[in-house]
Amino acid sequence: MPNTDIPRVLVLGATGRIGAAVAGELEAMPGQVIPVRASRSGTTVERWIAAGQEAVCVDLDDPDTFAGALKGIDRVFLVTGYTSAMNHQTKTFVDAAEDAGVDFLVHLGVFGDGRSTDPHFAWHELVERYIAGSTLAWANVHPHVFMENLLGINGPRDGQLVWPMGDKRVGWVAGADIAAVAARVLAEGPETHAGKDYYLSTDLLNGTEVAEALSDALGREIPALVLTPADLQRMIEAGLDIAPADMDAAYAASTLIWARQTYEGRFDHGAVTTSTVEDLLGREPVRLREWAAAHHQELLDRLP
């Protein structure tokens, strides 16, 4: 029989970069917690189970899948997609977690100030307030810009790094550090972490500085194309820059608002670094140059 004294942690988004890394971190803590991976894909769940891992089907757009998945779950890592659907997804999931007797929920949010007007920041702030108003013990993990975005939306285009925010700096954090912090909070539980907000920002860099770090790590020059949000808008209108095809339209529009508000100084509250990784994990965080070296080939594959 399984040891029912060990907390079971449901990990949503376990097929994504962060969710998968959180599940892996929890597996590296034998005897402390039991990770239970979640996916909407039955085939994926069957594959995990065949590999000896606990897994359940959860479709965040179908609340009828929640009760069964939450049976016997003590703690939850909550991550949703970047669409406005996160609002009703989180509301209905939190309700189900309350009904299921979940002890602790850790939400992956954004580096906001509670007064955001940028839509995708506002979505996160809405769901965090709903979580805080529930009966669940909770904690929030607030990463700044993912370094992994340099493999996607913020990555080099046509051999150069497009930076539409002038000389403004933003904070960067590695996905591995986000996952390690979230896993530590989940494993140590509500007795230590209930009601806490953990902000993650490791390197404070603008586009020119990011391009320099990438150039050093890859051994080839990647110039920065420094623009203003207005410049970028003109490029988009001229068809010279388009959002990825799989990006939600409202989220794509929100990223432009974020760029404009960052350029205007309305996100200056986030122009900081934090000691969260050192404080919780007792080690140095991953720096951008170190991250770029570790993702050397993935970055090179994006270059002409």
NORNOR-V340325 format. One record per residue. SS is DSSP state (helix for helix, strand for strand, loop for the rest). OMEGA is omega in degrees with one decimal (* if undefined). Layout:
((SS;OMEGA) (SS;OMEGA))
This chain:
((loop;178.6) (loop;178.0) (loop;-176.4) (loop;178.1) (loop;-179.6) (loop;-179.0) (strand;177.0) (strand;-173.7) (strand;174.8) (strand;-178.3) (strand;174.5) (loop;-180.0) (loop;-173.3) (loop;173.5) (loop;179.5) (loop;-177.1) (helix;-174.3) (helix;-179.8) (helix;178.4) (helix;179.8) (helix;176.6) (helix;178.8) (helix;178.3) (helix;177.2) (helix;-179.7) (helix;177.0) (helix;179.5) (loop;178.4) (loop;-175.5) (loop;179.0) (loop;179.7) (loop;179.9) (strand;174.9) (strand;178.4) (strand;175.1) (strand;-176.9) (strand;179.2) (strand;175.6) (strand;174.1) (loop;-177.5) (loop;176.9) (helix;178.7) (helix;178.5) (helix;179.0) (helix;178.6) (helix;179.7) (helix;177.4) (helix;-178.8) (helix;178.0) (helix;178.7) (loop;177.7) (loop;179.8) (loop;176.0) (strand;-176.8) (strand;178.8) (strand;175.1) (strand;173.0) (loop;173.0) (loop;-175.4) (loop;175.8) (loop;-178.8) (loop;-178.5) (helix;177.9) (helix;178.3) (helix;-169.9) (helix;-171.9) (helix;-179.6) (helix;-179.1) (helix;-176.0) (helix;-179.6) (loop;179.2) (loop;-179.5) (loop;179.5) (loop;-175.2) (strand;-176.5) (strand;166.2) (strand;-174.2) (strand;173.4) (loop;179.6) (loop;175.7) (loop;-179.3) (loop;171.7) (loop;178.6) (loop;176.7) (loop;179.8) (helix;-178.2) (helix;-179.6) (helix;176.7) (helix;-177.7) (helix;-179.7) (helix;-176.6) (helix;179.5) (helix;177.9) (helix;176.5) (helix;-179.6) (helix;178.7) (helix;174.6) (helix;-178.3) (helix;-178.1) (helix;179.1) (loop;176.7) (loop;-176.9) (loop;-166.1) (strand;179.3) (strand;176.8) (strand;-175.0) (strand;175.0) (strand;-175.9) (loop;-179.3) (loop;-176.8) (loop;-177.8) (loop;180.0) (loop;179.5) (loop;-179.3) (loop;-174.1) (loop;171.2) (loop;171.8) (loop;-171.3) (helix;-173.2) (helix;170.4) (helix;179.8) (helix;177.1) (helix;-179.8) (helix;-179.3) (helix;175.2) (helix;-176.2) (helix;177.9) (helix;177.5) (helix;177.3) (helix;178.0) (helix;-179.1) (helix;179.4) (loop;179.1) (loop;176.5) (loop;-178.0) (loop;162.7) (strand;-173.0) (strand;167.6) (strand;177.3) (strand;172.3) (strand;-173.2) (strand;176.7) (strand;170.8) (loop;-173.5) (strand;178.6) (strand;172.0) (helix;179.4) (helix;175.1) (helix;177.1) (helix;171.8) (helix;-177.6) (loop;-170.4) (loop;-179.0) (loop;-175.4) (loop;179.1) (loop;176.3) (strand;-178.4) (loop;174.6) (loop;179.5) (strand;-179.5) (strand;179.9) (strand;-177.9) (strand;-171.7) (loop;-176.0) (loop;178.6) (loop;-178.9) (loop;-178.5) (loop;175.9) (loop;171.1) (strand;179.1) (strand;179.7) (strand;178.6) (strand;-179.1) (loop;177.4) (helix;179.7) (helix;178.5) (helix;176.6) (helix;-177.6) (helix;-178.6) (helix;177.9) (helix;179.8) (helix;-180.0) (helix;178.2) (helix;179.6) (helix;178.5) (helix;-176.8) (helix;-178.9) (helix;167.5) (loop;-171.8) (helix;179.9) (helix;-178.4) (helix;-165.6) (helix;-176.5) (loop;176.5) (loop;-176.1) (strand;176.5) (strand;-177.8) (strand;-177.7) (strand;-174.8) (strand;175.9) (loop;-171.4) (loop;-178.4) (strand;178.7) (strand;-170.3) (strand;171.0) (loop;-174.7) (helix;179.0) (helix;-179.0) (helix;175.6) (helix;179.8) (helix;177.1) (helix;179.7) (helix;178.2) (helix;179.4) (helix;179.1) (helix;-176.2) (helix;-174.7) (helix;179.0) (loop;175.4) (loop;-174.5) (loop;170.7) (loop;-178.1) (loop;175.3) (strand;172.2) (strand;-174.4) (strand;-176.5) (loop;167.1) (loop;175.7) (helix;178.0) (helix;176.2) (helix;-178.7) (helix;178.7) (helix;178.5) (helix;177.5) (helix;179.6) (helix;-179.5) (helix;178.9) (loop;179.9) (loop;-178.0) (loop;178.8) (loop;-179.4) (loop;177.1) (loop;175.5) (loop;-174.7) (loop;-176.4) (loop;-178.3) (loop;175.5) (loop;-174.5) (helix;-180.0) (helix;178.0) (helix;177.9) (helix;177.5) (helix;-179.8) (helix;179.5) (helix;176.4) (helix;176.7) (helix;177.8) (helix;179.6) (helix;-179.3) (helix;-178.7) (helix;174.6) (helix;179.3) (helix;-178.9) (loop;179.4) (loop;-176.7) (loop;173.6) (loop;-179.5) (helix;176.1) (helix;-179.9) (helix;-179.1) (loop;-177.0) (loop;166.0) (loop;-178.0) (loop;-179.2) (loop;-174.0) (helix;-178.9) (helix;179.0) (helix;-175.5) (helix;-175.0) (helix;-173.7) (helix;179.0) (loop;177.8) (loop;176.5) (loop;175.4) (loop;176.3) (loop;177.2) (loop;-174.5) (helix;179.3) (helix;177.9) (helix;178.8) (helix;-178.4) (helix;177.7) (helix;-179.3) (helix;-179.7) (loop;-174.9) (helix;-174.4) (helix;178.5) (helix;178.7) (helix;178.5) (helix;-179.1) (loop;178.8) (loop;-174.3) (loop;179.3) (loop;*))
